[in-house]
Amino acid sequence: MKTDTKSMSGPGPGSADRLRLMVASAFWLGLSPVAPGTCGALLGVLIHFAAFALLPPDLCTGALVGALLLVCAANHFLTPWAVAHWKSKDPSHFVLDEVAGYLVVPILFHHGRFWQVALWGFILFRVLDIVKIPPARQIDRELTGSWGIVLDDLVSGCYAVLGLYAMMWIGRCIGFEAWLVSGSG
């Protein structure tokens, strides 16, 4: 088997681009040929899980806010590179916006078990990010640059949180609170 030593070499002209590609694609999840945004958003779920599993509850939200700020900063600084690299004003493989949008969910919604928030929050976020309920649609169409890429996802994350609160209320009303999103924990 022949090994491609060029792609495995150390520092060189391409190593900065490899690092940018790794971060911009959420550790290559966004390079999926099918649903790159959905795959990329899974990094947000992984960050959420790490905070939930490794930190005391009173530090989770702060850690997630810190992660959100880092992801938004990376999105801002990598936007010019990603736009040039993928030759698109909002490249589908540049998925830091999806990571940021998902992170809004566990930051703003503190009810239910981890799996409930992660599962329903992820599904709601992805559906709402794809549908783009106003003003997310207008933001996506009218803003340019890094804010145009990430802000519609942050709005969709907020809508997902509203959806989780609606699910919690509906769950209480119909007796499925434990399976949908419980009001405790």
Buried (B, 14 or more C-beta within 10 A) or exposed (E): EEEEEEEEEEEEEEEEEEEBBEBBBBBBBBBBEEEBBBBBBBBBBBBBBBBBEEBEEEEBBEBBEEBBEBBBEBBBEBBEBBBEBBEEEBBBBBBBBBBBBBBBBBBBBEBBBBEBBBBBBBEBBBBBBEEBEEEBEEBBEEBEEBBBBBBBBBBBBBBBBEBBBEBBBEBBEEEEBEEBBBEEE
